[in-house]
Every structure is written in structure tokens, then in C-alpha cells.
Amino acid sequence: MNPRAHQPVMVTEVLEALAVKPDGIYLDGTVGGGGHAHAIASRLKNGLLIGLDCDPNALEIARRHLQEFTDRVKLIHANFAHLDRVLDELKIHSVDGILLDLGVSLTQLDTAERGLSFRLAGPLDMRLDPTQELTAADLVNSLDERELERIFRDYGEERWAARIAKNLVRARQNNPIETTSDLVKIVEQSIPAAARYKSRIHPATRVFQALRIAVNNELENLQKALMAGFERLAPGGRFVVISFHSLEDRIVKRFFRAQLKAGRAAQIWGPLRPSPEESTQNPRARSAKLRALQKA
Ligand SMILES: C[S@@+](CC[C@H](N)C(=O)[O-])C[C@H]1O[C@@H](n2cnc3c(N)ncnc32)[C@H](O)[C@@H]1O
């Protein structure tokens, strides 16, 4: 199967929330396939869009998609947690808007070798940045049972975390767990049949989400990007974040509310949800929540 092209979510809402100024400087921390970046860049005249992604392959796709805007787009391989360093290197003190469209793209999900999908057989990798060393297989084969349980519970809100962790530790005594299929099989065997039949989602959904969050340090990186990004926003600048699960959304909500309470934000809004039309046409949009903030 060829990986599907990523379809950006809530583009109209993102543009409205960012209120793009033609001569502004914008940072897209998750440039991905360049869908949002294209919409932003097409509204710039003398402005600049800096696009980051920790996945060099995503940057390559974005580069092609944004070809017509080479005069106003800079694409950089970096983790958004280090946006400070990137802006320092570019000698940019402040930006007018920041966008984070969290998680993984459809293209990444559909690439079996990345090990991100429980539907595709592949190595248990899950790194968004292939230059990073730690993989999901490393975690699954080395952490002790309690640590694994904690990851599945805290990052996946998985009810059967303890049973899954126990069975993983037992299974790896015979052979290391190396593929997505190995993991799916063990998760399926750990969840009681009645619970499996009742569930509307694939039994391995939560475990895969949890491991991906742990491998890529997603929650900590988000927290760092919110703090560093807010400091680098110009007065009146906008911060827009689209999240896809409650753990991310909670972090964004708390951070934005705290800024408003401290008088550092002029306004915050959201969560905005995609229109019913968009949710029908792009299933990935269904769980999207957009929150935005304007700096005081
Ligand atoms: C949902 S996709 C973004 C899609 C993009 N907005 C578009 O319109 O095509 C998320 C992207 O963010 C990247 N990403 C996730 N976490 C990141 C991080 N901490 N730093 C940089 N990029 C990250 C992923 O590699 C992926 O390409």
C-alpha cells in the first residue's frame, strides 16, 4: 500500500485563529506534509514562515509541496521543543504566530517500516525522528513490568494495563518483541474477549498511543514548546494548537488558562471542533480539538 497523502485538518479555523499578517513571521512547529504551511505561506507577502519537523521525510514532502514559496519559507529539521534554539540561530527574536498540529501524519501512519500502526506489520520502531536512538522495541524489551504498566495506564488510559504488561514481560523471556504484529497479538490475548467485542476501537489502539507518546517524549516536548513558544510570541501574537487526544488537550488547556489568569494572554478560545462535513470527509479530523491564545 502506498502511504496516503496527509490532509490538513481545520485549515479555515487555523487561518482565522492565526490572523496571518502578510508581513508577519510565523512558526509551524509540525510542518508535516505542508498543508497548513501552504495555506499560511499563500497569505504572506514580505513575511516569513519557518517550518519545523523532527521527521526528515516529512520535511522532504513539505519541501515539494511548498516549492512555489521558497522566497518566504524556511524548513528546518528540529524538534519543536527546541524552537528557542532554532529562532536564536535564525536571529529571530519574536514571531507573530505559532502553530502546532500534534501527533503523526497519515503518511507516517501508513508507512509500515515506521511501526506506528497496529494495522500494518512492521518493526516496533515508532520514532518520529529516525536520528533518535530509542525505539518502541527498546522500551518494550527493557522496561520492568511496573514501568510498562504505568506507560499504558498514564499515556494510553488503558484499563488492562497491568495484564498487558505482565504478558509482555512473560512473552519476551522467550523471544524479544520486535514487530507490531508481536505486540498486537500479546495485547489481544491480554484483553478479555467480552471487553474486546464491546469496544469500538481496535484493542491495540491505546497501547500503541501510549508507547508512541513514551518513545517520542511527546507530552514533555509539548510542555516545553508551549513555554518557549509563548515567550517568543510578539505582543498580540497568536498561538494555535490542534490536539488529538485528551492528554495533549489537557496540557494545552491548562497552559492557556494559566496565561490568561496571569494577565499574560489577552484572550483564549476553544476547543473548536471540525465541522460535521469535515469529519465525514476526513475521519482523522473527528478527534481534533483546536485551542488558540492571543498574547497580551
Ligand atoms: C499531524 S502532522 C502535521 C501535518 C501538517 N500540519 C500538514 O498540514 O501537513 C504532525 C507532524 O508533526 C511532526 N512532529 C510531531 N512531534 C514533533 C516534535 N516534537 N517536533 C517536531 N515535529 C514533530 C510529525 O513528524 C508530523 O510530521
PDBQT file of the ligand as one rigid body, heavy atoms in Angstrom, charges set to zero:
ROOT
HETATM    1  C1  LIG A 301      -0.321  15.911  12.143  1.00  0.00    +0.000 C 
HETATM    2  S1  LIG A 301       1.187  16.067  11.339  1.00  0.00    +0.000 S 
HETATM    3  C2  LIG A 301       1.195  17.720  10.771  1.00  0.00    +0.000 C 
HETATM    4  C3  LIG A 301       0.545  17.897   9.452  1.00  0.00    +0.000 C 
HETATM    5  C4  LIG A 301       0.685  19.288   8.874  1.00  0.00    +0.000 C 
HETATM    6  N1  LIG A 301       0.068  20.298   9.701  1.00  0.00    +0.000 N 
HETATM    7  C5  LIG A 301       0.121  19.352   7.484  1.00  0.00    +0.000 C 
HETATM    8  O1  LIG A 301      -0.727  20.214   7.224  1.00  0.00    +0.000 OA
HETATM    9  O2  LIG A 301       0.529  18.553   6.623  1.00  0.00    +0.000 OA
HETATM   10  C6  LIG A 301       2.306  16.175  12.655  1.00  0.00    +0.000 C 
HETATM   11  C7  LIG A 301       3.749  16.336  12.242  1.00  0.00    +0.000 C 
HETATM   12  O3  LIG A 301       4.448  16.827  13.372  1.00  0.00    +0.000 OA
HETATM   13  C8  LIG A 301       5.673  16.173  13.474  1.00  0.00    +0.000 C 
HETATM   14  N2  LIG A 301       6.039  16.213  14.886  1.00  0.00    +0.000 N 
HETATM   15  C9  LIG A 301       5.461  15.561  15.915  1.00  0.00    +0.000 A 
HETATM   16  N3  LIG A 301       6.062  15.873  17.067  1.00  0.00    +0.000 NA
HETATM   17  C10 LIG A 301       7.045  16.757  16.761  1.00  0.00    +0.000 A 
HETATM   18  C11 LIG A 301       8.017  17.450  17.526  1.00  0.00    +0.000 A 
HETATM   19  N4  LIG A 301       8.116  17.291  18.849  1.00  0.00    +0.000 N 
HETATM   20  N5  LIG A 301       8.842  18.302  16.881  1.00  0.00    +0.000 NA
HETATM   21  C12 LIG A 301       8.763  18.468  15.538  1.00  0.00    +0.000 A 
HETATM   22  N6  LIG A 301       7.878  17.830  14.763  1.00  0.00    +0.000 NA
HETATM   23  C13 LIG A 301       7.018  16.984  15.365  1.00  0.00    +0.000 A 
HETATM   24  C14 LIG A 301       5.444  14.795  12.933  1.00  0.00    +0.000 C 
HETATM   25  O4  LIG A 301       6.655  14.243  12.467  1.00  0.00    +0.000 OA
HETATM   26  C15 LIG A 301       4.437  15.065  11.809  1.00  0.00    +0.000 C 
HETATM   27  O5  LIG A 301       5.073  15.255  10.588  1.00  0.00    +0.000 OA
ENDROOT
TORSDOF 0
